[in-house]
Amino acid sequence: MAGSYDIAGIELGDDSYTVEQSLVRSKYKAMDAAGNVVLRGKKKMLKMKEEFPFTDGDGTEVFTVKAGGIIDVAGNYVLSDAQTGEDLVILDNDYSLFQDTWKIRDARDESKIAEINSRGALVTVARHYLPFGGLIPHKYEITDLDGNHVGSIEGQFSLKDRYEVTIDDTSTVPKEPVVAAAMVIDAIQGH
């Protein structure tokens, strides 16, 4: 199952990645355990729709995420393989005041593959509404179809967003779209 979501241009073999946001613009990089940059992404606006092109460490475009709606904060984003042109997964946001939920769905039949949920209503509210709330590290849990723990996204106290994406068990979820989703979620929410 997980093999059908492979992104042609990248191979993510590690269980943990550090994702860091640039201080200047919505630019991101993901580093493997050895500190090598494996992905870079940036947010740009095109024709009133958000678009996030991602490249590998050498600058070759590997996938793109595009907003389904016009300037959608809560909505669908489609992750497409830049080399094959195939839509792989849909990132679907169910936003509420107390809980941030992202579903990762199959782009072909829209079946759910995994879910990424913010942990803790108070932290979610504080991040969104308190002065300097964006400095509070975010925490998300990644679960499979049955709600079983698969991994986590753990923010760190920092002026620029920096967090660890850890995948403990990839037997039921595809790793590449989940790591990509972690970067995209942060960029979409602009934290």
Secondary structure, DSSP 8 states (H G I E B T S, - for coil): -GGGG--TT-----SEEEEEE-SSSSEEEEE-TTS-EEEEEE-EEETTEEEEEEE-TTS-EEEEEEESSTT-SSSEEEEEETTT--EEEEEEEEE-SS-EEEEEEETTT--EEEEEEE--HHHHHHHHHSTTGGGS--EEEEEETTS-EEEEEEE-S-SS-EEEEEES--SSS-HHHHHHHHHHHHHHHT-
